[in-house]
């Protein structure tokens, strides 16, 4: 048998050479790559190129680069570590498997020039980028683009640490520090991977807007990428923390956010249609926004929750939103005002269609907690409320408020003074505002104000301490430079007026606890009146219809149990009015101060009843007024003014009233008012002639004495001696000096008087509170003996009002006791309080029939 020939020796040498080449290939590849890198960097103009270690193994798919640095354009660039481990054989099965990719310590500087992008001093031309884009588009149009749907990507560990990225061009300058970004166990097959990111934005500058942004972000979450037919599904469940974010503009505008903690769940479907689903739960830390006009911010934690679904449609997107927000401790400072808002709760849900024609329907419900608006200096509180609740919805067609509820509204308050308005509750039901069409329309089903307190005060000098400071402040706010109207500046003609808003209100209700209290110190004694709106209703109000009559009904309770009622119909647009008015039991002493200033006479007592039938249309008024005054008594206090009044009437006023009294001591006037509203014609002569035709009779004391049995002994004998046949006095109710409380004797006396009056309803009693020297001594803190001996007696100005108030309090105490004994309010009249400086003047309430 013949043995085969030996292999050629050259074949062994070739095998050895190939083995050596295969063994040296990783080293040769690494050296070649390092030489190429050095040559390419040198060609770009880099200097001082240092590469401590660069290793690439084409067999195992691993490699690393350590301590790479160079200098270019007087700037140093460095890379501390780049390491990768890729399973190359997986590429044959359309799989990309990266076991490890680590990038550490990179300073990346990018800028945009006319030639293109420069990264770390290395030029990437726009032409090259444009060609690649053109080639990609051509490949897609030709159908030759690769189908990446069959590829599978898996990353065991991906980490970027200590990256500094800078970018600059003419419009933007940015710096970003990547402290760490890591992804573990990422797979496109659908397994869940862990994501972590720590980023810091030292600076983002927009020179054109003089804007600078900076802040930090930390993100931890789970990322899942799942292939689907025709696309992918991406799911992210993460927690994000924003820390110390600031936005600064021109040194005058700034935005500062201490922190924001956000839990975010997101799912994105990229298939035949794109669907984005997200839900969030976040807490916001302190926020401060500063502008030249003012500051806005809060200090406590805020809560934001919600979810949304965004779905692609043929020509746009469809969005569904459901969110809840809770914000606390808001502070707003602007134009010298401070606005404090304790809490805001907002629930918002709805659908939006984002196409060329925006369509949406949003429902919301919000509650605003205690709010107050104050001046930063001066102690002025413009207003505030305890709670505001609003529920409604909005769409392109209309804005609708299902319900608006405002509780404990207060307006215009000055330190140490009660607010002008406080305790106001307001409720609005079903408000609809049309937002489309040529004729805007506002309709309201019902507006109600069940309770409110209005307190107004006027000082002796005519000032309004609750209102004047706010008028002055408003004038300061509006005292800026005046500017010409836009049409005058530009020379353009003014646009035609838009069509007026049509307003329909079904029902407006006031009461039963709306109280208006007014004091006027420009007259003496002070005018005081308290009006309680027990019932107020206005129906079918239309502000665009000159023919529509709105029926109304008002019921008022005035001081001293007087009542007033108004019924009728009104059209405020025309204007026109038909009304019946009825005022009963009004005590004339309330307006004694005005009578004193106008006529020189103070009204000591008297009661007024008034009825009226009035119609008003197109400035023409026609009314019939019936006035009945009972028990009118005058006191002349200003001789000069009384004389002037006497000259105008051709007799003293008290004598004129005597002529008007009928046999029962009443004055009855029928006062027609007819004519143009700006100059009504009142037939005074007709009224006076009719009144003088009445018979004047006076009741004898004897008749009254018989009626008062068995209490006739209470009548004072002095009345007989004086011959005052027109009135009968009873023993006064005595009080201790400086006191307004009834003692045991006073309670017994008023009890007997109440028994008499309650069984004889035709009788009435006048209550006149008086003060004397003893009261003056107590209120002034002086020795009673010294005050009793003082001659002439001088009453200091500062004690005149307290003496007046003490006398009123005494008559009020007696009146309350009599009412409690069954006496009707219509039987009691209060007269003007009086200070009597005589030596033996009583400290009492004088009683007269």
C-alpha positions in Angstrom: 0.0 0.0 0.0 1.2 3.5 -0.9 1.2 6.1 1.8 -0.2 9.6 0.9 2.2 12.4 0.3 3.1 14.8 3.2 1.3 18.2 3.1 3.3 20.9 1.7 5.4 22.8 4.2 4.0 26.1 3.1 0.6 25.0 4.1 1.8 24.6 7.7 3.4 28.0 7.6 0.1 29.5 6.3 -1.8 27.8 9.1 0.7 29.2 11.6 0.4 32.6 10.1 -3.4 32.5 10.1 -3.3 31.3 13.8 -1.0 34.2 14.7 -3.2 36.6 12.8 -6.3 35.4 14.6 -4.5 35.6 17.9 -3.2 39.1 17.2 -6.4 40.4 15.6 -7.8 41.9 18.9 -4.5 43.7 19.5 -4.2 44.8 15.8 -7.8 46.0 15.8 -7.2 48.0 19.0 -4.0 49.5 17.7 -5.5 50.3 14.4 -8.5 51.9 16.0 -6.3 54.0 18.3 -4.1 55.1 15.3 -7.2 56.0 13.3 -8.7 57.9 16.2 -5.4 59.9 16.8 -5.1 60.6 13.1 -8.7 61.8 12.8 -8.5 64.0 15.9 -5.3 65.5 14.7 -6.9 66.2 11.3 -9.6 68.1 13.2 -6.9 70.3 14.9 -6.8 68.5 18.3 -3.6 68.6 20.3 -2.2 66.8 23.3 -4.1 63.6 22.5 -3.9 61.1 25.3 -5.3 57.5 25.2 -4.3 55.5 28.3 -6.0 52.3 27.2 -8.2 51.2 24.2 -9.1 47.6 23.8 -11.5 46.0 21.3 -12.1 42.2 20.9 -14.0 41.4 17.7 -14.5 37.8 18.8 -16.2 38.4 22.1 -17.8 41.7 21.2 -16.2 43.4 24.2 -14.1 46.6 24.4 -13.1 49.5 26.5 -11.6 52.9 26.3 -10.0 54.6 29.3 -8.6 58.1 30.0 -9.1 59.5 26.5 -8.5 63.3 26.4 -7.4 66.0 24.0 -7.3 69.8 23.6 -9.0 71.7 20.8 -9.6 75.4 20.4 -8.2 76.1 23.8 -10.6 73.7 25.5 -10.0 70.4 27.1 -12.2 67.3 26.4 -12.1 64.0 28.3 -13.6 60.5 28.5 -12.9 58.6 31.7 -14.3 55.2 30.7 -16.2 53.5 27.9 -16.9 49.8 28.2 -19.2 47.5 26.2 -20.0 43.8 25.9 -22.1 42.8 22.9 -23.1 39.3 21.8 -22.2 39.5 18.1 -23.4 36.1 17.2 -27.0 37.1 18.2 -27.0 39.5 15.2 -27.4 36.5 12.8 -30.8 35.8 14.5 -31.9 39.4 14.3 -31.2 39.8 18.0 -29.2 42.6 19.6 -27.9 41.5 23.0 -25.9 44.0 25.0 -24.6 42.5 28.2 -23.0 45.8 29.3 -22.6 49.3 28.1 -20.9 51.8 30.5 -20.0 55.4 29.8 -18.4 57.4 32.5 -16.8 60.9 32.8 -17.6 62.5 29.5 -17.4 66.2 28.8 -19.5 66.8 25.7 -19.7 70.3 24.2 -21.9 70.9 21.2 -22.5 74.1 19.3 -24.1 75.0 16.0 -22.3 77.0 13.4 -22.9 78.0 9.8 -21.0 74.9 8.7 -22.9 72.5 10.9 -22.8 70.9 14.3 -19.5 70.9 16.2 -19.3 68.3 19.0 -16.3 68.4 21.3 -14.6 70.6 18.6 -15.3 68.0 15.9 -17.3 69.1 12.9 -20.3 67.2 11.7 -21.4 68.9 8.4 -25.0 69.5 7.5 -24.4 68.2 4.0 -23.5 64.8 5.3 -26.6 64.8 7.5 -28.8 66.0 4.7 -27.5 63.3 2.3 -28.3 60.6 4.9 -31.8 61.9 5.3 -32.3 62.0 1.5 -31.0 58.4 1.2 -33.2 57.2 4.0 -36.3 58.9 2.4 -35.4 57.4 -1.0 -35.0 54.0 0.6 -38.4 54.3 2.3 -40.1 55.4 -1.0 -38.6 52.5 -2.9 -39.8 50.0 -0.4 -36.2 48.8 0.3 -36.3 49.9 4.0 -35.5 47.2 6.4 -38.2 45.7 8.5 -37.2 46.1 12.1 -40.3 44.5 13.5 -38.6 41.0 13.7 -35.6 42.3 15.6 -35.2 41.6 19.3 -33.3 43.9 21.6 -32.0 42.9 25.0 -29.8 45.0 27.4 -28.6 43.4 30.6 -26.9 46.6 32.0 -26.7 50.1 30.6 -25.1 52.9 32.6 -24.1 56.5 32.0 -22.3 58.3 34.8 -20.8 61.7 35.3 -21.7 63.1 31.9 -21.4 66.9 31.3 -23.2 68.0 28.2 -23.1 71.6 26.8 -24.8 73.1 23.8 -24.6 76.6 22.4 -25.8 78.6 19.4 -27.1 82.1 18.8 -30.6 81.3 20.4 -29.8 78.9 23.2 -27.2 77.9 25.7 -27.6 74.8 27.8 -25.6 72.7 30.3 -26.8 69.3 31.5 -25.1 67.1 34.1 -26.0 63.4 33.9 -25.0 62.1 37.4 -26.4 58.6 36.5 -28.7 56.9 34.0 -29.1 53.2 34.3 -31.3 50.5 32.6 -31.2 46.9 33.9 -32.8 43.9 32.2 -34.3 45.7 29.3 -35.9 43.5 26.6 -38.2 44.2 23.7 -39.8 40.8 24.3 -41.9 42.3 27.1 -39.9 41.7 30.3 -39.9 44.5 32.9 -36.7 46.6 33.2 -35.5 48.9 35.9 -34.8 52.5 35.0 -33.0 55.1 37.2 -31.9 58.6 36.2 -30.3 61.5 38.1 -30.0 64.7 36.1 -29.0 68.2 36.9 -29.6 71.2 34.7 -27.2 73.9 35.9 -28.2 76.3 33.2 -30.5 76.7 30.2 -30.2 80.2 28.7 -32.4 81.8 26.0 -30.6 85.0 25.2 -33.3 86.4 23.0 -35.8 86.2 26.0 -33.1 86.9 28.7 -34.4 83.6 30.3 -32.4 81.2 32.4 -33.6 77.8 33.7 -32.0 75.4 36.2 -33.0 72.5 38.4 -32.5 68.8 39.2 -34.4 65.6 38.5 -34.4 62.1 40.0 -36.3 59.2 38.3 -36.9 55.6 39.4 -39.2 53.3 37.6 -40.0 50.1 35.8 -40.0 50.2 31.9 -41.7 47.5 29.8 -41.6 47.3 25.9 -43.9 44.7 24.4 -44.2 44.0 20.7 -47.7 44.0 19.2 -49.0 43.4 15.8 -48.1 46.4 13.7 -46.2 48.2 16.6 -45.2 48.3 20.2 -46.6 48.9 23.6 -44.5 50.9 26.1 -45.4 50.9 29.8 -43.6 53.1 32.4 -44.3 53.0 36.1 -42.1 55.6 37.7 -41.6 58.1 40.6 -40.0 61.4 39.7 -38.6 64.1 42.0 -37.9 67.6 40.8 -35.6 69.6 43.2 -34.8 73.3 43.3 -36.1 74.5 39.9 -35.6 78.1 39.1 -36.5 80.3 36.1 -35.0 83.8 36.0 -35.7 86.6 33.4 -34.3 90.1 33.4 -33.7 90.0 37.2 -37.4 91.1 37.6 -39.2 87.8 36.8 -38.4 84.6 38.5 -40.0 81.2 39.2 -38.8 79.0 42.1 -40.1 75.5 42.8 -38.6 73.8 45.9 -39.7 70.3 45.0 -42.2 68.1 43.2 -42.7 64.4 43.8 -44.6 62.6 41.0 -45.8 59.1 40.7 -46.5 58.5 37.0 -47.9 55.5 35.2 -47.9 55.6 31.5 -48.9 53.2 28.7 -48.3 54.0 25.0 -49.6 51.8 22.2 -47.9 52.4 18.8 -49.9 50.3 16.4 -52.6 51.1 13.8 -53.7 53.9 16.2 -51.6 55.6 18.9 -53.0 55.4 22.4 -51.4 57.1 25.4 -52.7 56.4 28.9 -51.3 58.1 32.0 -52.1 58.5 35.6 -50.3 60.6 38.2 -50.1 61.4 41.9 -47.9 64.3 42.8 -47.0 66.5 45.6 -45.6 70.0 45.1 -43.4 71.8 47.6 -42.9 75.5 48.0 -43.4 77.7 44.9 -42.6 81.4 44.4 -43.3 83.4 41.2 -42.0 87.0 41.2 -42.8 89.7 38.6 -42.7 93.5 38.6 -46.5 93.4 39.1 -46.4 91.1 42.1 -45.6 87.8 43.7 -47.4 84.4 43.8 -46.6 81.3 45.8 -47.3 78.8 48.5 -45.2 77.2 51.2 -47.0 73.9 52.1 -47.3 70.7 50.1 -49.8 70.5 47.3 -51.5 67.4 45.9 -52.3 66.7 42.2 -53.9 63.5 41.1 -55.5 62.3 37.9 -55.4 60.2 34.7 -55.8 60.8 31.0 -56.2 58.9 27.8 -55.0 60.3 24.5 -56.1 58.4 21.3 -55.2 59.2 17.7 -58.1 59.6 15.3 -58.3 60.2 11.6 -57.5 63.9 11.6 -56.3 64.6 15.2 -56.5 63.4 18.7 -59.1 62.6 21.3 -58.3 63.3 25.0 -60.2 62.1 28.1 -59.2 63.7 31.4 -60.0 63.1 35.1 -58.0 65.0 37.7 -58.2 66.2 41.3 -56.0 68.9 42.8 -55.6 70.1 46.4 -53.6 73.3 46.9 -53.0 75.1 50.2 -51.7 78.3 51.6 -51.6 80.4 48.4 -50.1 83.9 48.7 -50.4 86.6 46.0 -48.8 90.0 46.3 -49.6 92.6 43.7 -49.9 96.4 43.5 -49.7 96.8 47.3 -52.3 94.0 48.0 -52.0 90.7 49.7 -54.3 87.8 48.7 -54.3 84.8 51.1 -56.1 81.6 50.1 -56.0 78.7 52.5 -57.0 75.9 50.2 -58.2 75.1 46.6 -59.8 71.8 45.7 -60.4 71.3 42.0 -62.0 68.2 40.3 -61.8 68.3 36.5 -63.1 65.7 34.0 -64.1 65.7 30.4 -63.4 65.0 26.8 -61.5 67.0 24.2 -61.2 66.4 20.5 -58.1 68.0 19.0 -58.7 68.6 15.3 -58.9 71.6 13.1 -62.2 72.3 14.9 -61.6 72.1 18.6 -64.4 70.4 20.5 -64.5 69.8 24.2 -66.8 69.2 27.2 -65.3 69.7 30.6 -67.0 69.3 34.0 -65.4 70.8 37.1 -66.1 71.2 40.8 -64.0 73.5 42.9 -63.9 74.6 46.5 -61.9 77.7 47.5 -61.3 77.8 51.2 -61.0 80.9 53.4 -59.7 83.9 51.3 -58.8 87.4 52.3 -57.6 90.3 50.2 -55.7 93.0 52.2 -53.5 96.0 51.6 -49.8 95.3 52.5 -49.8 98.6 54.5 -52.7 100.6 56.0 -54.8 97.8 57.6 -57.4 97.7 54.8 -59.1 94.4 54.0 -60.8 94.6 50.6 -62.8 91.5 51.1 -62.8 87.7 51.6 -65.0 84.7 52.2 -65.1 81.5 54.2 -65.8 79.2 51.4 -66.6 79.3 47.6 -68.0 76.2 45.9 -68.6 76.1 42.1 -69.9 73.2 40.1 -70.4 73.3 36.3 -69.2 72.5 32.8 -67.9 74.2 29.8 -68.0 73.5 26.0 -67.5 75.6 22.9 -71.2 76.3 22.9 -71.7 77.4 26.5 -70.4 77.9 30.0 -72.7 76.4 32.6 -72.6 76.7 36.4 -74.9 74.1 38.0 -74.4 75.7 41.4 -72.3 78.5 42.9 -72.3 78.8 46.7 -70.5 81.6 48.5 -70.4 81.6 52.3 -69.5 84.3 54.8 -68.4 87.0 52.3 -67.0 90.2 53.9 -66.2 93.4 52.0 -64.3 96.6 52.9 -63.0 96.3 56.4 -60.7 98.7 58.2 -58.7 97.9 61.3 -60.8 98.4 64.5 -64.0 98.8 62.5 -66.6 96.3 61.4 -66.6 95.4 57.7 -69.1 97.3 55.5 -70.5 93.9 54.5 -70.0 90.7 56.4 -71.6 87.3 56.8 -73.1 87.4 53.3 -74.2 84.0 51.9 -74.8 83.8 48.1 -76.2 81.0 46.0 -76.5 80.9 42.2 -78.3 78.0 40.6 -78.0 77.0 36.9 -76.2 79.8 35.2 -75.7 79.4 31.5 -73.6 81.7 29.2 -73.9 81.1 25.5 -70.4 81.3 23.9 -71.4 80.9 20.3 -73.6 82.8 17.9 -74.1 86.5 17.2 -76.3 87.2 20.2 -74.6 86.3 23.5 -77.0 85.3 26.2 -76.8 84.8 30.0 -79.5 83.0 31.8 -79.8 82.3 35.6 -82.4 80.2 37.2 -82.1 81.6 40.7 -79.9 84.0 42.8 -80.5 84.0 46.5 -78.9 85.9 49.4 -80.5 84.5 52.6 -78.3 86.4 55.0 -76.0 89.3 55.2 -75.0 92.1 57.5 -74.4 95.6 56.1 -73.2 98.2 58.6 -72.5 101.8 57.4 -71.4 104.7 59.5 -71.0 108.4 58.8 -68.9 110.6 61.1 -69.6 114.2 62.2 -67.3 115.6 59.6 -69.3 113.7 56.9 -66.6 111.1 56.3 -67.4 107.4 55.8 -64.6 105.6 57.8 -65.5 102.2 56.3 -65.5 103.4 52.7 -63.3 106.5 52.3 -60.0 104.6 52.8 -60.9 102.2 50.0 -62.0 105.1 47.7 -58.6 106.7 48.3 -56.7 103.4 47.7 -58.7 102.8 44.5 -57.8 106.3 43.3 -54.1 105.5 44.0 -54.3 102.3 41.9 -55.9 104.2 39.0 -53.6 107.2 39.1 -51.2 105.9 36.4 -50.5 107.9 33.3 -53.4 108.3 31.0 -53.0 107.0 27.5 -54.9 107.9 24.4 -57.4 105.5 23.0 -56.0 103.0 20.6 -58.1 104.3 17.7 -56.8 107.8 18.2 -53.1 106.7 18.4 -53.2 104.4 15.3 -55.7 106.5 13.3 -57.9 103.5 12.9 -61.7 103.8 13.1 -63.4 102.3 16.1 -65.0 98.9 15.6 -68.8 98.8 15.8 -70.2 97.9 19.2 -70.9 94.3 19.8 -74.4 93.2 20.4 -75.4 93.7 24.0 -75.5 90.7 26.3 -79.0 89.4 26.8 -79.7 88.6 30.5 -82.5 86.5 31.9 -82.8 85.8 35.6 -85.7 83.6 36.8 -85.7 84.6 40.5 -83.7 86.8 42.8 -84.4 86.3 46.6 -83.2 88.3 49.6 -83.7 87.4 53.2 -84.9 86.5 55.7 -81.7 87.5 57.5 -80.4 90.4 55.5 -79.8 93.3 57.9 -78.7 96.8 57.0 -77.6 99.1 59.9 -76.8 102.8 59.3 -75.6 105.5 61.6 -75.3 109.2 60.7 -73.4 111.5 63.2 -73.7 114.6 61.0 -77.0 115.3 62.9 -77.6 115.4 66.6 -78.8 113.1 68.0 -77.3 110.4 65.7 -79.6 109.0 63.1 -79.8 105.2 63.6 -81.8 102.8 61.5 -81.7 99.0 61.2 -83.6 97.4 58.3 -84.1 93.6 58.2 -85.1 92.2 54.8 -87.5 89.5 55.8 -88.7 88.8 52.3 -87.4 90.0 48.9 -88.4 88.4 45.6 -87.9 89.6 42.0 -89.0 87.3 39.3 -88.6 87.0 35.5 -85.9 89.7 35.1 -85.1 90.4 31.5 -82.5 93.1 30.7 -83.1 93.1 26.9 -86.9 93.3 26.8 -88.5 96.8 27.3 -92.0 95.3 27.5 -91.3 92.5 30.1 -92.5 93.4 33.6 -90.7 91.7 36.5 -93.0 91.3 39.6 -91.4 91.9 43.0 -92.4 91.7 46.6 -90.4 93.1 49.5 -91.0 92.9 53.3 -88.9 94.9 55.7 -88.7 95.2 59.5 -87.4 98.5 60.7 -86.4 99.8 64.1 -89.0 99.9 66.9 -91.1 97.2 65.2 -92.0 99.4 62.2 -92.8 97.4 59.0 -92.7 98.2 55.3 -94.0 96.3 52.4 -93.6 96.9 48.7 -95.4 95.0 45.9 -95.4 95.6 42.2 -93.7 95.1 38.9 -90.6 96.8 37.3 -88.8 97.1 34.0 -85.3 98.6 34.6 -84.6 98.9 30.9 -87.5 101.1 29.9 -87.7 102.2 32.9 -91.2 101.6 34.2 -92.6 100.8 37.7 -95.9 100.0 39.3 -95.8 99.7 43.0 -97.9 99.7 46.2 -96.0 100.7 49.3 -97.1 100.4 53.0 -95.1 101.7 55.9 -96.6 101.2 59.4 -95.5 102.3 62.9 -92.4 104.3 62.0 -91.1 106.2 65.0 -90.5 109.8 63.9 -87.9 110.4 66.7 -85.5 108.4 64.5 -85.3 111.3 62.1 -85.3 114.0 64.8 -81.7 115.0 64.0 -82.6 115.7 60.3 -85.8 117.6 61.4 -83.6 119.7 63.8 -81.2 120.7 61.0 -83.9 121.4 58.4 -86.6 123.2 60.5 -84.9 124.1 63.8 -87.4 121.7 65.6 -86.5 118.3 67.1 -89.1 115.6 66.9 -89.8 114.5 70.5 -92.2 111.7 69.5 -94.6 110.6 66.8 -95.5 107.6 64.7 -95.9 107.6 60.9 -98.0 105.4 58.7 -97.6 105.7 55.0 -99.3 104.0 52.0 -98.7 104.8 48.3 -99.8 103.7 44.9 -97.2 104.7 42.3 -96.7 104.2 38.6 -93.7 105.4 36.6 -93.2 105.2 32.8 -90.9 107.1 30.5 -90.0 109.6 33.2 -93.6 110.3 34.0 -94.7 109.6 37.6 -98.2 109.3 38.9 -98.7 108.5 42.6 -101.2 108.8 45.4 -99.7 108.9 48.9 -101.6 108.7 52.1 -99.8 109.8 55.3 -101.0 109.4 58.9 -98.9 110.9 61.8 -99.9 110.2 65.3 -98.6 111.8 68.5 -96.3 114.3 66.9 -94.5 116.5 69.4 -91.9 119.1 68.6 -89.2 120.9 70.5 -87.7 124.1 69.2 -83.9 123.8 69.5 -82.4 126.1 66.8 -84.2 129.5 67.0 -82.7 130.9 63.8 -83.8 127.9 61.7 -87.2 127.7 63.5 -87.8 131.4 62.7 -86.9 130.8 59.0 -89.3 127.9 58.9 -92.0 130.0 60.5 -91.5 132.7 57.8 -91.9 130.1 55.1 -95.1 128.7 56.6 -96.4 132.1 57.8 -96.6 130.5 61.3 -94.5 128.5 63.7 -94.2 124.8 62.7 -95.8 123.5 65.9 -98.8 125.8 65.4 -99.1 124.6 61.8 -99.2 121.0 63.0 -101.8 121.8 65.5 -104.1 123.0 62.7 -103.5 119.8 60.9 -104.5 117.5 63.8 -108.0 116.0 63.8 -110.1 115.2 66.8 -108.0 112.2 67.7 -104.8 114.1 67.5 -103.7 112.6 64.2 -102.4 114.3 61.1 -103.7 112.9 57.9 -102.3 113.9 54.5 -103.1 112.8 51.0 -100.2 113.7 48.8 -100.5 113.2 45.0 -97.3 113.4 43.0 -97.7 113.8 39.3 -95.6 115.0 36.4 -92.1 114.6 35.0 -89.7 112.8 37.2 -87.1 115.4 36.9 -89.5 118.1 38.1 -92.5 116.6 39.8 -95.6 118.8 40.5 -96.7 118.4 44.1 -100.0 120.1 45.0 -99.0 121.3 48.5 -101.7 124.0 48.6 -104.4 121.4 48.0 -103.0 119.2 50.8 -102.9 122.0 53.3 -106.4 123.3 52.5 -107.8 119.8 53.0 -105.9 119.3 56.2 -107.0 122.6 57.7 -110.6 121.7 57.1 -110.4 119.0 59.7 -111.9 119.7 63.2 -109.4 120.2 66.0 -110.5 118.8 69.3 -108.7 118.0 72.5 -109.5 115.4 75.0 -110.2 116.5 78.6 -108.1 115.3 81.5 -111.2 114.2 83.3 -112.2 111.8 80.6 -108.7 110.2 80.6 -108.8 110.0 84.4 -112.0 108.0 84.2 -110.5 105.7 81.6 -107.4 105.1 83.6 -109.2 103.9 86.8 -108.1 102.3 89.0 -104.8 103.8 88.0 -105.9 107.4 88.0 -104.0 108.1 91.2 -100.8 107.7 89.2 -101.5 110.9 87.2 -99.4 113.9 88.3 -101.4 116.8 89.9 -99.1 119.2 88.2 -100.7 118.6 84.9 -104.0 120.0 86.2 -102.3 123.1 87.5 -100.5 123.7 84.2 -103.7 123.3 82.3 -102.0 121.0 79.7 -105.2 119.5 78.5 -103.5 117.9 75.5 -101.6 115.3 77.4 -101.6 113.5 80.8 -98.4 112.6 82.5 -97.9 109.5 84.8 -95.3 109.1 87.5 -91.9 108.5 85.9 -90.0 105.3 86.2 -87.0 106.0 88.4 -83.5 104.7 87.8 -80.3 104.8 89.8 -77.7 107.3 88.7 -75.8 106.0 85.6 -77.9 102.9 85.4 -80.4 101.6 82.8 -81.7 98.5 84.6 -85.1 98.4 86.3 -85.1 97.9 90.1 -87.8 96.1 92.0 -90.0 99.2 92.3 -89.7 99.9 88.6 -90.6 96.3 87.7 -93.7 96.5 89.9 -94.7 99.9 88.5 -94.3 98.9 84.8 -96.2 95.6 85.6 -99.2 97.6 86.7 -99.0 99.9 83.7 -98.7 96.9 81.4 -101.9 95.4 82.9 -103.8 98.6 82.2 -102.6 99.1 78.7 -103.0 95.5 77.6 -106.7 95.6 78.5 -107.3 99.0 76.8 -105.7 98.8 73.3 -107.0 102.3 72.4 -104.5 103.8 74.9 -100.9 104.6 74.0 -98.0 105.8 76.1 -95.1 108.0 75.2 -91.7 107.0 76.7 -89.2 109.8 77.2 -85.8 108.8 78.7 -84.1 111.6 80.8 -80.8 112.0 82.5 -79.7 114.4 85.2 -76.7 115.8 87.1 -76.3 112.5 89.0 -75.9 110.6 85.7 -73.4 113.3 84.5 -71.3 112.7 87.6 -71.3 108.9 87.2 -70.4 109.0 83.5 -67.8 111.7 84.0 -66.2 110.0 87.0 -66.8 113.1 89.2 -68.0 113.8 92.8 -71.9 114.0 92.7 -72.0 116.7 95.3 -69.6 118.9 93.3 -71.7 118.4 90.1 -74.9 119.2 92.0 -73.4 122.5 93.2 -71.9 123.5 89.9 -73.4 126.7 88.5 -73.6 127.3 85.6 -73.7 123.6 84.7 -71.4 122.7 81.7 -71.9 119.4 79.9 -68.7 118.4 78.1 -69.0 117.5 74.4 -67.6 114.0 75.0 -70.4 113.2 77.5 -73.4 114.4 75.4 -73.6 111.2 73.3 -73.2 108.8 76.3 -75.9 110.8 78.2 -78.1 110.5 75.1 -77.4 106.7 74.8 -78.1 106.2 78.5 -81.5 107.9 78.2 -82.4 105.8 75.2 -81.3 102.6 77.0 -83.7 103.5 79.8 -86.7 104.0 77.6 -85.8 100.8 75.7 -85.8 98.9 79.1 -89.2 100.2 80.0 -90.5 99.4 76.5 -89.2 95.9 76.6 -90.8 95.3 80.0 -94.2 96.6 78.8 -94.0 94.4 75.7 -93.3 91.5 77.9 -96.5 92.3 79.9 -98.7 92.0 76.8 -98.7 95.6 75.6 -98.7 95.9 71.8 -95.9 97.7 70.1 -98.4 100.0 68.4 -99.4 101.4 71.8 -95.8 102.6 72.6 -94.0 105.6 71.3 -90.4 106.6 72.2 -89.5 110.3 72.2 -86.3 112.2 72.0 -84.1 111.7 75.1 -83.4 114.8 77.2 -80.8 115.9 79.7 -82.4 117.9 82.5 -79.9 120.0 84.6 -82.4 121.2 87.1 -81.5 120.6 90.8 -84.4 118.1 91.4 -84.7 116.7 87.9 -85.3 112.9 88.0 -83.1 110.2 86.5 -86.0 108.4 84.9 -88.3 107.6 81.9 -91.2 110.1 81.8 -94.5 108.6 80.8 -97.4 110.5 79.2 -100.7 109.4 77.6 
